[in-house]
Structures are given as structure tokens and as C-alpha cells.
Amino acid sequence: MRIKEDKSSADTILDKRRLQALGVLLPIKLMSLTFLPGRHPLGRAGEGMRFLRSRPYEPGEDNPRNIDKFSPPDQLWVNEFEAEVRAQIVLLCDMSGSMAFTPKDNVRNLSLLQLTYSLWRASDSIRTVLYTQDEGEFYSERNLKTQMEKLSKRLGEHSWGEGLGPLDALRKYSLRSRGNSDDLIFLVSDFVRISDSMGHHGPQLWRSVLRRISGDFVPVIISFNLSTDIVGSVKLWDPERQKQRLTYLTPSRIEKINEREMQRVLKVESFFRSLGLDYLIIRNERDVYPQLAKLKGLRRRRKS
């Protein structure tokens, strides 16, 4: 369902200056996205019951109270309904230093804010966890405006910690969330530390952790593609090593960097495909909403 774009209402939720400070230069699409969680009979959020189908009444099998009172006496029918549910969705977001690289940082911020906005407008329940090796920050507000404000403010602080591998992050969350009935878990990360768990026993380790969580797991792979227009001396800062160095970028060097990053992402993509997971690859801000809409359509076609 498309949400009508209301500029005045959008401005009360999204502080454009704050978004620009985060590097989010494109407007967030004011549209809802409903993902089929896989454990719910109905793919959209809501309350109550939805009409499913009518079928002939079967004596001895059906409760007579379920007979449609408007059906003809010589042809009794039973109406079947299915419950509408509100999906419980968790957004895990990597706040390690490897995500501090500006192209990836901008894409991560927009991905997280777009997911939060679109899923909330679809009436799903959203919990966000910003994690590093030391701690996890949980955000679960009562309204969309407060959630977006707190997330954009936190992302704008540009404070990172030592990284935590995606498998360890998922394992840590599964231990803390015992008893929760999550339907979908998105993990927004560049997955640069996944190589440690892609060895001979890697798939078995991932499957054992995925079995502990109650919902479907969807990796959101954050990548980048440097423009060849960026040439000359550039200062690079590594927040994890707390070091800064000056490097000189040429078109050929940028091309090699992009090629190496593409090969890295292909390995990560192949690994998640071997696990039978849905996943997203986002390289720039313009990819965010189309990729989310593509995932929505993929899951809907599979369930239909």
C-alpha cells in the first residue's frame, strides 16, 4: 500500500538538516514496506481476522456454529478466516570502525532509517540494536517520530567501537533475546569480518546459530563503489586502529579498490546463498529503496 506523501507531516518526522549531516542527501521514500515474515498466515500487519475463503459444510467435521447464515438451506457453506498479525522485526546495525568509511557510513545510515520508516508505516513492531564488541544499544520507542529522532541523533554522533563479527553479533543477540518471538531479523553490516566463519565449518556454525533465533534472518550487505572523479591526496582515518594516513588516489588505483571490494562482496553473497538466505547488497544510496522493494516482492511471490 502506498502512503500519500505529505510534506508537512514528513518534516515533523524527518529533520532534513540532521539527515544531511549524516550524509543522507536523498529523501527517504515515504512508503510502507510489508515483508512476509514466514511464520504468519497474513503478510500485512493489523488486528482481527481476514476473510480467507468459503467452502461446503462438512457434517461431523465442521462446527455448525460456523455455517454462513446467508447460505441456502440445501447448500450450506462455511466461511474460513485467518488471523491478521503484527510482525515483530529486529534491525541489528553494525557500528564498528570499518563502517566509518564515508561511502559505507552514508549507505548504512540511509538503509537503517529507510527500513525503520517503511516498516513502521506498515504497522510492524520495530526494535533497533546498534552493536559493537563492547555493548549493544537498544531502541524501541512508542511512536515513529521519536524512533527516527533518536536514531538520527545517535548516528550523527559518529562514535564507533571495536568491531564484532556478524556471527558473534547474531549469537550474542540470540542469547539476550531468549523468549522473544521475532519474525524477521535484519543485520545491516559490511560483513568484513565474516571471512573468519566462511571456512570448512563455517556453514555449520551459522546454521547452529540461526536455529536458535525464532525468525527469518536477512543480511543487508553494505558496500561501496568509488567514483573515478575522486583523485588526488586523501586523508584516511581508521577508527579501530586510531591511525590516520595520507594516500594518493589515481583512477587506476580506484578501479583496483572497486574490483577488490566487488570480489569480496561476491564471496559474502555466495556464502549466504549457500545457506539459503534472502539478502540485500546496497552499494549506494539510490539502491536502498529499490532493493528493499525487490526483497518484498521476492518473499511475497514465494509465499503465494
C-alpha positions in Angstrom: 0.0 0.0 0.0 1.4 3.4 -0.9 1.4 6.1 1.7 0.5 9.5 0.4 3.4 11.9 0.7 2.6 14.8 2.9 5.4 17.2 3.1 4.3 18.9 6.3 3.9 15.6 8.1 7.2 14.3 6.8 9.1 17.4 8.0 7.8 16.7 11.6 9.3 13.3 11.5 12.5 13.8 9.4 14.9 16.7 10.2 16.4 17.3 6.8 19.4 19.2 8.2 20.2 16.3 10.6 19.9 13.8 7.7 22.2 15.9 5.6 24.7 15.9 8.4 24.5 12.1 8.3 25.3 12.1 4.6 21.8 11.2 3.7 21.2 13.5 0.8 18.4 11.7 -0.9 14.9 11.9 0.7 13.6 8.9 2.4 10.7 7.4 0.4 7.5 7.9 2.5 6.2 4.5 1.6 5.4 1.4 3.7 7.0 -2.0 3.1 5.4 -5.2 4.4 7.7 -8.2 4.3 6.2 -11.7 4.7 7.7 -12.9 7.9 7.2 -16.6 7.1 5.6 -17.6 10.3 2.4 -15.6 9.9 -0.6 -16.6 7.8 -1.1 -13.0 6.7 1.6 -10.9 5.1 0.4 -7.5 6.3 0.1 -6.1 9.8 -3.2 -5.4 11.6 -5.6 -6.6 14.1 -8.6 -9.0 14.0 -9.5 -11.5 11.3 -9.4 -11.5 7.5 -11.8 -13.5 5.2 -9.9 -16.4 3.6 -12.5 -18.5 1.6 -15.9 -20.2 1.6 -16.4 -24.0 1.2 -19.1 -26.5 1.5 -20.1 -27.5 5.1 -18.9 -31.0 6.1 -21.2 -32.6 8.7 -19.2 -34.2 11.6 -16.1 -32.2 10.7 -17.2 -28.5 11.0 -18.8 -26.8 13.9 -22.5 -25.9 13.0 -21.9 -22.5 14.5 -19.6 -21.7 11.6 -22.2 -22.2 9.0 -22.8 -19.0 7.0 -26.3 -17.9 7.9 -26.8 -16.5 4.4 -26.1 -19.8 2.6 -29.1 -21.6 1.0 -30.7 -24.4 3.1 -29.9 -27.0 0.5 -26.3 -25.9 0.2 -24.7 -25.0 3.5 -21.4 -23.1 3.4 -18.7 -22.4 6.0 -16.6 -19.2 5.9 -13.0 -19.5 6.9 -10.9 -16.7 8.3 -7.2 -16.2 9.1 -5.8 -14.0 11.8 -4.0 -10.8 10.9 -0.8 -10.2 12.9 1.7 -7.6 13.6 5.2 -8.7 12.6 8.0 -8.4 15.2 11.0 -7.1 13.3 14.6 -6.5 14.7 17.2 -4.3 13.0 20.7 -5.2 14.0 23.2 -2.5 12.9 27.0 -2.7 12.8 28.6 0.3 14.5 32.2 -0.9 14.2 35.0 1.2 12.8 35.0 -0.5 9.4 31.7 1.2 8.8 33.2 4.7 9.4 34.4 4.9 5.7 32.1 7.7 4.5 30.6 5.9 1.4 29.6 2.9 3.6 28.6 5.1 6.5 26.1 7.1 4.4 24.6 4.0 2.9 24.3 2.3 6.3 22.5 5.4 7.8 20.0 5.6 5.0 19.4 1.9 5.0 18.6 1.8 8.7 16.4 4.9 8.6 14.5 3.8 5.4 13.9 0.3 7.0 12.7 1.9 10.2 10.3 4.4 8.4 8.9 2.0 5.9 8.3 -0.9 8.3 6.8 1.3 10.9 4.4 2.8 8.4 3.4 -0.8 7.6 2.4 -1.1 11.3 5.1 -3.7 12.1 6.8 -3.6 15.5 10.4 -2.4 15.1 13.3 -2.8 17.6 16.7 -1.5 16.6 20.0 -2.7 18.1 23.3 -0.8 17.4 26.1 -3.1 18.3 29.9 -3.1 18.8 32.0 -5.6 20.7 31.5 -3.8 24.0 27.8 -3.1 24.0 24.5 -3.1 22.2 22.2 0.0 22.3 18.5 -0.9 22.1 15.9 1.5 20.6 12.2 0.7 20.7 10.1 3.8 21.0 6.3 4.2 21.1 6.0 6.3 18.0 7.8 6.7 14.7 8.8 10.3 15.3 10.7 9.6 18.5 12.3 6.5 17.0 13.6 8.4 13.9 14.8 11.3 16.0 16.8 9.2 18.4 18.3 7.1 15.7 19.3 10.0 13.5 20.8 11.8 16.6 22.8 8.7 17.6 24.0 8.0 14.0 25.1 11.7 13.8 27.5 11.3 16.8 29.9 9.3 14.6 31.2 7.3 17.5 32.4 3.8 16.8 33.8 0.9 18.8 35.8 -2.2 18.2 34.1 -4.4 15.7 32.1 -7.5 16.4 31.8 -10.3 13.8 28.3 -10.8 12.3 28.1 -14.3 13.6 29.1 -13.3 17.1 26.6 -10.4 17.0 23.8 -12.8 16.0 24.9 -15.3 18.7 25.0 -12.5 21.3 21.6 -11.3 20.3 20.1 -14.8 20.4 21.3 -15.2 23.9 19.8 -11.9 25.1 16.5 -12.3 23.3 15.5 -15.7 24.6 11.8 -15.9 24.9 11.2 -13.3 22.1 9.1 -14.4 19.1 10.8 -12.4 16.4 9.6 -12.8 12.8 12.4 -11.1 10.9 15.9 -10.1 11.8 17.8 -7.7 9.5 21.6 -7.4 10.1 23.0 -4.2 8.5 26.8 -4.6 8.1 29.6 -4.6 5.6 30.5 -8.2 6.8 34.2 -7.6 6.5 34.8 -10.0 9.4 32.7 -12.8 8.0 35.8 -14.4 6.5 36.6 -16.0 9.8 33.4 -18.0 9.6 33.5 -18.9 5.9 35.9 -21.8 6.3 35.2 -25.6 6.3 33.0 -25.5 9.4 31.5 -22.0 8.7 28.1 -23.1 7.3 27.6 -25.5 10.3 28.4 -22.7 12.8 25.9 -20.3 11.1 23.2 -22.9 10.9 23.5 -23.7 14.6 23.1 -20.0 15.5 20.3 -19.5 13.0 18.4 -22.4 14.6 18.4 -20.5 17.9 16.6 -17.5 16.7 12.8 -17.6 16.2 12.5 -15.6 12.9 14.0 -15.4 9.4 17.4 -13.8 9.1 18.1 -11.3 6.3 21.7 -9.9 5.9 21.9 -6.4 4.5 25.4 -6.2 2.9 26.7 -2.6 2.8 29.3 -2.0 0.2 30.6 0.9 -1.9 31.7 1.9 -5.4 34.2 4.8 -5.5 33.8 7.3 -8.3 36.9 7.7 -10.6 36.4 11.5 -10.2 37.9 11.3 -6.7 41.6 11.7 -7.4 44.5 13.2 -5.5 45.7 13.1 -1.9 43.1 11.9 0.6 43.4 11.5 4.4 42.1 8.2 5.6 41.2 7.6 9.2 41.0 4.1 10.8 38.9 4.4 13.9 39.6 0.9 15.0 43.4 1.3 14.9 43.2 5.0 15.8 45.5 6.0 12.9 45.4 8.4 10.1 47.5 8.3 6.9 47.7 10.2 3.7 47.2 8.3 0.5 47.2 9.2 -3.2 44.3 8.0 -5.3 44.5 7.6 -9.1 41.8 6.3 -11.5 43.7 3.0 -11.8 44.0 2.6 -8.1 40.3 3.5 -7.5 39.5 0.8 -10.2 41.5 -1.8 -8.3 39.9 -0.8 -5.0 36.4 -1.2 -6.5 37.3 -4.5 -8.1 38.7 -5.9 -4.9 35.5 -4.8 -3.0 33.3 -6.4 -5.6 35.2 -9.7 -5.3 34.8 -9.5 -1.5 31.1 -9.0 -1.7 30.7 -11.8 -4.3 32.2 -14.2 -1.7 29.9 -13.0 1.0 26.9 -13.2 -1.4 27.9 -16.8 -2.4 28.2 -17.8 1.3 24.7 -16.5 2.2 23.3 -18.1 -0.9 24.7 -21.5 0.2 22.8 -21.1 3.5 19.6 -20.5 1.6 19.1 -16.9 2.9 17.5 -13.9 1.4 20.0 -11.0 1.3 20.4 -7.4 0.1 23.5 -5.8 -1.4 23.5 -2.0 -1.2 26.4 0.0 -2.8 24.9 3.5 -2.9 22.0 5.5 -1.6 19.9 5.0 -4.7 20.0 1.2 -4.2 18.3 1.3 -0.8 14.6 1.5 -1.5 14.6 -0.4 -4.8 16.5 -3.3 -3.1 14.0 -3.3 -0.2 11.1 -3.3 -2.6 12.7 -6.2 -4.6 13.1 -8.3 -1.4 9.5 -7.6 -0.5 8.3 -8.8 -3.9 10.6 -11.9 -3.8 9.2 -13.0 -0.4 5.6 -12.3 -1.5 5.9 -14.4 -4.7 7.5 -17.2 -2.7 4.6 -17.3 -0.2 1.8 -17.0 -2.8 
